[in-house]
Amino acid sequence: MSKQPNIMKDTYIALKDDLIAINESLSSLLTSIQERPDIADERFDNWHKACIDINRQITEDIIRVAV
């Protein structure tokens, strides 16, 4: 009996990897903006901190959703 691929797990891993890549791109963009004091303000710092938290949660498989 051949083992069928675990489609749910493969999809989860692919989506997780995509989310990590998107989050890293956004974090990099926010870092670049923070280097520009003429356009950066506290909001960008807060968003960057949120990206760091999101990355930690995704890589630890802990997702918190506020409703």
Secondary structure, 3 states (H helix, E strand, C coil): CCCCCCHHHHHHHHHHHHHHHHHHHHHHHHHHHHCCCCCCCHHHHHHHHHHHHHHHHHHCCCCCCCC
